[in-house]
Amino acid sequence: MKSESQRLAVISDVHGNADALRAAESVLAQHTYDKLIVLGDLLTYGGQPHEVLQGIDRLAGQFDTVFIRGNHDQFYFDLDKGKQPFYPKTPEFVRESVRWTHNKLAGMRLADRYDWKDSFGAGPVFIAHANPYEYGDWSYVADADGWQRAANTLRDRGYLAGVFGHSHRSFMKMLSPTNEVTNMPADEWIAPANGEILLMNSGAVGQSRGTGLSFLDISIHGATIKAHLHQLSVDMGPSKGIIAQSGMSSTTQEKLISYLEKT
């Protein structure tokens, strides 16, 4: 692992919400980053797939951008190959939203649009959409068992920290060598040592699950790490209106709008 100084922006789980992405773009434009990490799940749920991809294209033109695959991106990769994309427990509202979005893409192949990676290493920090396991394992790092398992894996692989999305819930936690969990403050330099592992979640840009819309700003200097969570303020009215006019079933519309009302 390199010991260089670098600053990263990590945006995850845009989920078809171009209004929220524009809010993130406005904040990103005020800062300088060595890399922008797009942490997957660009589409599904929101009704603005083309506008989201146009926004991502703009960002890729402004920043040195790394694209990391998420489970929702994989849905579209599989559909474009003629494969059945869903796992048995995928809810019907998710299936319908994916099919609706794929139809709107009208032959645009998401897999070909960007140079996708399974994960990315930034010095002592491992970055992936869901967790530090093999690609295609979408286990959540969202509770005590998940934190401990992830910390053990990162420790075994020689990393000091892991950054993930997927759960749509931001957090920053330190796990001791015995995996005791401590909430950590943002905006302070932290130096995990002697088997400690720092775990961070960027939250979601487009659809929160209780911690607000956000993205992560990470500075790395050698083995020390500082993180800032940029909270986004977005009027969800237009996004809800687009979903209500989408032509998706009323059940799916209600489910998708309910998520935006929780944001």
N, C-alpha and C positions, 0 to 999 in steps of 0.2 A: 504494500500500500504506500502511495506517495504521501509525503508530509508537506504538501504545498498549501499556501493560503488561497482560499477561493470563496466566492459568494454565489449561492444558488437560490433561485426561486423555484418553488415546487407547487404546481397547480394540478389538482386532481378532480375527477368526477364532475366535469362540466355538464354532462348529461343533457345535451341539447338545449341548454339555457343560454342563449346569446346575450340577453340583457345582463346576466350576471358576469359573463365572460368580458363584456365591455367594461364593466365596473373594475374587474381585475386588470384589464389592459390599462386603464387610467392610472391605477396605482403602480403597476410595473413600469410605466413610462417615466415615473419620477425617480427611478433608481437605476443603478448600473449593476449588472450581474455577469459573472463569468459563464454561467450556463442557466438556461431555463429548462427545468425538467417537467415535461408534460406526462403526468403519472397515470394516464389511462382513463377509460370510460368517458370518451368524448360525447357519445350519443346515447339515445334512449331516454324515455320519460318526457323530456322537453320537446316542443314542437318546432324548433328552429335549427334543424340539422345543417342546412346549407350556410346559414349565417354563422353558426359555430365554426364550421370548417374554414370559412373565410376569415374569421377572427384568429383562428389558430395559424392560418397561413400568414397573416400580418405579423403575429408574434414571431413566427419562425424566420421572417425576414428581418426582424429587429434584434433577435438574440440567437446565440449559439444554442440550439435546442436539441434536447434528447427526448425521444418519444418512447415511452414504456407501455407495453400492452396491458390492458385490463380485461376482465372477463366480458364486459360488454363489447369491447372492440373485437374480441374473439367471436362473438355472435355473428358479426358482419363478415369477418374473414371466412367463417364456415359457410354462411349463406352464399357468399360469392363463389364458393367452390362446389355448391350444390349439396353440401353436407347438412345433416340435421344438427342445428346448433344448440338445442336446449338440453339441459339435464332434467331428469324425471321430476324434480321438485320445483322447477321453474314456474312461478305463478302465471296464470293466464294473462293478467294485465301486463306483465313484463313481455310475454310472448307477443301480445298484440301490439305493444308499443314498438318492439323491435321490428316486427313485420311492417308496420306503418312507416317507420323511419327508413327501413331498407327500400321500400317502394318509392319514397321521396328521393332517395339517392339516385334512382333511375340509372343504374348501371355503373355509377362511380364506385370504384373498388377502394375501400378504405385501406386495405393492406398495402396497396400500391402508392398511396398518396404520400406516406411518410416512411422514414427509415426506422422501423420499430425494433425495440430491444426487449428482452425479457426482464432485465434489471440493469442497474448501473452502480458502479462503485466510485465514490468521490472521497479519496483518501480513506479515512477510518470509518466512513459512513456508507452503509449499504442501502440502496433505494430500489423498491419494487412496488407494484400496485397494491398487493394484498399482504404479503408476508415474505420471509426469507427462504421459503421452500421452493421446490421445483415448480416451474411454470405449469399452470393448469390446476394447481392446488390452490383453491380460493378460500382457504380457512381464514377466519377473521382473527386479527390481533386486537381484541377488544375487551378482554376480561382477564382475571388473574391467571387462569390456565393458559390463555393465549399469549399473554405477556411472558410468562415463564418459559413456554416452549420456544417462542421466538428468541428470547434472550439466550437460551442454551444453544440454539443453532448459530446465532451471530457470534457467540463466544467461541464456539468450536471452529468457526470459519475465520477467526482473527479480526473481526470488526469490533469497534467500540460503540457503534450506534446503528439504528435502523430507522428508516423513514418510509411510511406506508400511507395509503389512502384507503379506499374500498369500503370502510365502515361509515363514511360520511360524518364522522365524529372526531374532532380534533382532540389531541392530548399530548402531554409530554411527561414521561415517567422514567425514573432511574430504577434499575433493578440491581440489587446488591449481588455479590458472588453467590449468596444463598437464595437469590431471587426474592428478597423482600422488596416491596414496591413503595416508592416515594414519589409523590407529585413534585415536579420541578418547575421553577419559575422561568418565564421567558425573559429575553433581553439580558441574560447574564452568561458570562463565559463559564462553561462547564467542562471539566476534564475527567471523564470516566477513567478509573484506574483500578488495578488489582482485581480484575474480573467484573467490574461494574459494566452495565450495558444501558445506554440511553435509548429509549424508544420514543418516536414522535409520529404523530399523524397530522397531516396537513389539513384535515377536514375536507369539505367539498366546496367547489366554486358554485355549482349549479343547483344542488339539492341537499340541504342539511338534514340531519336527523337529531337535532336538538342542541347543537353547539354553534349555530350560526354559519353563514357562508364565509369561507376563508381560504387563504393560501399561506404557504410557509416560506419564510425568508431565512436562509441558513448561512452563517459564516463559519468557515473552518480554518483554523490556524494550527497546523501540526495535529496534535491530539486533543486540542480544545475546540469546543463547539458552542456557538451561540445561535439561538433561534428566536425569531419574531413571528407572531401570527398576525397577518393582515386580515382584519375583519371587514367584510364587504356589506354595504347597505344598498339594497336593490328593491325597487318597486316590482312586486310579483304580479301586479294586475295585468299587464300586457301578456305575460307568459301564461297566466291562467286563461285569459281570453283566447289565445291561440289554441290551447288544448281543447277548450269548450267548442271551438269551431273546426276541430280536426277531422271529424267524421269517425273517430274511434268510438267504440261502444260507450254508453253512458256509465257503465260500471268501471271501465278503465279510466275514463275521463275523471270521474269522481275520485278514484284512487290517486291519480297523478296530481290532481289539484289539491287533494288533502295533504300531500307531502309538501307542496309549496306553501300551504297555509301554516305548516309547522316550522318553516324556516325562519 
